[in-house]
Amino acid sequence: MNHYLSRRSFISRAAMVGGGVILSNSLLGKIPFAPANERVNLACIGVGNRAGEIIRDLYKTGLCNIVALCDVDMNAPHTQQILKMFPDVPRFQDFRQMFDKMGNQIDAVSIGTPDFAHFAITMTALELGKHVYVEKPMAQTFWEVELMMQKAKKHSNVVTQMGNQGHSEANYFQFKAWKDAGIIKDVTRIDAHMNSRRRWHDWDPNMKNFPPAEKIPSTLDWELWQMQTLGHNYNKDFINGQWRCWYDFGMGALGDWGAHILDTAHEFLELGLPTQVEATYLEGHNAFFFPMSSTIKFHFPKRKRMPAVDITWYDGLDNLPEIPEGYGVSGLDPNIPPPSTGKIEPVKLNPGKIIYSKDLTFKGGSHASTLQIIPESKAQDMANKLPEVPQSPSNHFANFLKACKGEEKTRSPFEIAGPLSQVFCLGVISQRLNGKIEFDPVKKEITNDKFANALLAGPPPAKGWEQYYKV
């Protein structure tokens, strides 16, 4: 694999192929804090928007002290809620300076930066022996995820957790119990769907260049924001959630929601990595940003005594899977967090999946939503055969912090979350190239397209960031 494809030639080729609620002081006073010396000293990298929600959820467990805050735009409006919660905590703009000055006071880090910015921070934290909670997906490229898994394995005493929070809730324990009891078996097909409007834009898919340069906000370190992707002019449509729309920065709806919809099926059906991935429908395909709608098919081969599985991913408002007879109502789990820009809007089909096995069909939602057997008549026949499902002993955030203290094991460590994230990386490559890729899960290579294979690693990092790509 050529990990050193020049950035200029890479971008040129890519162009040709188309390439929350604030915690009040009174509420904080009711948190059942562990004794100070028994709490995990947590540094938080990324402070606003989703990163702020992660900080609040970790802090609400009462199991951590917030000892440092770091954000490339620390004085932006969206960071102020967290800054007011922790007015006396040291603040940094550069994560490297934070580790240099406070490394010996930090036990763990939360990373709530954009997808492309997870990698270097995570690799630094692991090298320093810090436990890592990183928002999903783990990283932006297949090879970055691979290196993160290798680094975590090398530093085996370090706890890791990817932030797909439903992986510690009801859906996780139900899927495992039903799989162990033989209720879920011989699965051959899964239709996964995310048909809500979320962060999507109204840009022209025929655009020939990135949006024009704008004045950089005085509070933002734009060069540091870009990290290893350095080379873009500032534009407001690159930041604050919009970054997810661009191939250069994010992973689209698949990277955003895939880990909330397919995580349990991927783990408990032991799917691993696919051998074929194909984009079969893309509305508004272009070289710069993700399509408005996508249909992507993944083929996973037989595993042990389990049959091959075909997963089809649907995103876009009107891009819906076939709805089986007896499906019933598409429910919306109230635990699904709304976008940072507002509320989740009603749609034809709420985020979730339909799982087809030899004898049974299941419907499920996203995040913590549990599965239901359909049609209802079949569910009634099965009611007395279903196993008891245990309650979760801890939510995803407490699970991480308790694991840091040696009391639990994380449920979404890198060895589990990594291959799941890599599935989405492969899906994004098929979206970007608008085609089909053949993948060798053993050699971890795309065998039918040299340029697609180069996308596993992506362009070489900008000067000064090469050091993080070493295990």
C-alpha positions, 0 to 999 in steps of 0.5 A: 500500500502506498501511504506516501501518495503526494497530496497534490496528485491525490487531490487532483485524482480525487477531483477527476473521479468525483471524489443540550441542556446546561447543568445548573449549579443546583443539579451539579450539587446533586451529583453523587461524586466519588471521593476526590482521590477516587475520581479519574482526572479527565482532560477534555479535548473539544469543548463545544457542541457534541464535545460539550455533551460528552463532557457533561455526561462524563461529569454527571457520573460523579466519577471524574474530575475535569482537570483541563479543557482544550479547544482550537476555538476556546472563545467561540460562543458554543464553548461558553456553556462548558467554560462557565461550568468549570471556570477554574479549570486550566484552558488550552488551545493546542492539545500538544501544549496541554499534554506537555504542561499537564501530562502528569496530572491527567489520567484520561482524555475525552476527544470530541473533535471532528472525525479527521482530528481524532487520530493524532490526539488519540495516538498521543494520548495512548503513547503517554499512557492515558485512557481514551474516550473518543467519539465515533467513528474512531478516525476518518481513514481505514489506515488511521483506525488500523494504527490506533488499534495497533497502538492500543494493543501495544499499550495494553494497560490503557483503556479505550472506548469509542463513543457509540453510547447505545453500546452500553444500553438496552439494545446491547444486552438484548441483542447479546441475550437473544443471540446467545439463546438462539433467537437471533440466528442464521441472519442473512440480510440487514437493511439499515436506514438513516432517513432524517435530515441531519446537518445536510446542506443545499450546495450545488453538486456541480461545484468545481472548487471548495467554497471561497476563502473567508476571514478567519475568526480571531478566536480560531486557530485555523491551521491547528483546526486542520491538523494533518489535512492542512491545505484548505482556506477557512470557510464557515461551511467547514466548521461546527457540524458542517465538516461532516459533509466534506470528504476531506473532513468527515464521514457523512451520514454513514460514519455519523449514524452507522455506529449507532445502528449497526454496532450490535449486529456487527459485534454479536454476528462477528461480521468483521470486515466485508469482501465487497462494498458497492455504492448502488445509488448516489443522489448528487454525487460529486468530488467534494461533499457527500451525496444527498442520498446513498445506497451502499451494499456490503457483503460479509462472508460466512463466519464459523457456522454463520451464513454470509450476510448482506447489509444495505445502507440507506440514507437520504430523506426519500431513500427508503428500504423495502418495508416488510409486511407487518412492520407496524409503526416506525418508532423514535427512541426518545434517547436519540440525541437531537442534532446540535442545530435543533430537534429531530424532525418527523420522517417517513422512517426513523433511523434503524434497521430491519434484520432478516434471518432464516425463521424470524424478522426483526425491526429495531431503531438506533442507539439503545432502541431494542429489537421487536419481532415482526409481524406482531402475531409472530412476536406473540407466538415467541413471547414465552420463548424469549430469554430474560435480558439483564439490565445495564450495570452502567451507562457508556460514560460510567463504563469508561470511567469505571474501566479506567479505575479497573472496575469494569471492562469497556464495551466498545474498546478499540478492538471491537469499535475499530473493525466497525469503524473500518467498515464505514471507511470502506463504505465512504470509499465506495461513495467517493468513487461511485463504484464497487470495491473488492476487499481482502480482509486478511491483507487489508487491501482493495484488490480491484482498484489501485486508487481506491486502495490508496484511499485506505490511507488517504493523502500523506499528512501535512508536514509536521504531522508525520510523527503520529503515523508511527506505532 
